[in-house]
């Protein structure tokens, strides 16, 4: 990363509308290069090594031309955090106008999960439902819970990362005996080398997140290598990161799943507005509005040190 690119860094803190997996605000570093703004926003607890692909993506975004795009807008799903208050769920559902798919966070309490899913089903009876477990279940728990959800809620489009490891996912797939496709997320993006992970017989769908996988070019290489249907999703980024995720989604000629790129609706402030219109987000150019979002000097220094430590591993 050139000194010139580093000198453009701005850091913002974006408050969320609700507690999302313990996150109540999202700190994001942004860099401006020849091709626009790039985003570096690994979660605060991530170490330098895990942050490397995130920085590679930011550099790619700012310094490389865009790929060929096959569409100008992308259909997105609504994302429902692990909320239990029906009024909160109703508010979140209504913040995704026109979407035809909802991804619901589950995994901590089966009875609460079923109530949450039933509420979303009531509010959006024609929508497809998918669930995200973030690898929190054992194989035995996954079998019990997925069968219970299937019996109480009905078919799911897929379950995302029900168990943590490839071996567990492969065992679950062999034993589940009900038709719920399995999508893999952490099993790929948290791998030391995602090209060496053998996903055969473990998952049906590959989750692609542009920052954690190192950018659009590398995400395409991984999709080609693993040769599975893909769904493009976000890592709760700012509008900058979301827009790059939209471009990743639009760069696939075939895209069969609504994308998890509507998470800007979970933020109460952002550097730009990417509205969901009739269930889609348009890919467009925009100017950033930093407003009062920039962090205090001590947080800027923290991010500056983080960037440099991560860059040392790349350089």
Secondary structure as GFF3:
##gff-version 3
##sequence-region A 1 315
A	DSSP	alpha_helix	3	6	.	.	.	ID=ss1
A	DSSP	beta_strand	10	20	.	.	.	ID=ss2
A	DSSP	beta_strand	23	33	.	.	.	ID=ss3
A	DSSP	beta_strand	36	40	.	.	.	ID=ss4
A	DSSP	alpha_helix	48	63	.	.	.	ID=ss5
A	DSSP	beta_strand	73	75	.	.	.	ID=ss6
A	DSSP	beta_strand	78	80	.	.	.	ID=ss7
A	DSSP	alpha_helix	86	94	.	.	.	ID=ss8
A	DSSP	beta_strand	101	105	.	.	.	ID=ss9
A	DSSP	alpha_helix	110	123	.	.	.	ID=ss10
A	DSSP	beta_strand	128	132	.	.	.	ID=ss11
A	DSSP	alpha_helix	139	153	.	.	.	ID=ss12
A	DSSP	beta_strand	159	160	.	.	.	ID=ss13
A	DSSP	alpha_helix	166	175	.	.	.	ID=ss14
A	DSSP	beta_strand	182	184	.	.	.	ID=ss15
A	DSSP	alpha_helix	186	189	.	.	.	ID=ss16
A	DSSP	beta_strand	205	209	.	.	.	ID=ss17
A	DSSP	alpha_helix	216	226	.	.	.	ID=ss18
A	DSSP	beta_strand	229	233	.	.	.	ID=ss19
A	DSSP	alpha_helix	239	250	.	.	.	ID=ss20
A	DSSP	three_ten_helix	263	266	.	.	.	ID=ss21
A	DSSP	beta_strand	276	277	.	.	.	ID=ss22
A	DSSP	beta_strand	280	282	.	.	.	ID=ss23
A	DSSP	alpha_helix	297	314	.	.	.	ID=ss24
###
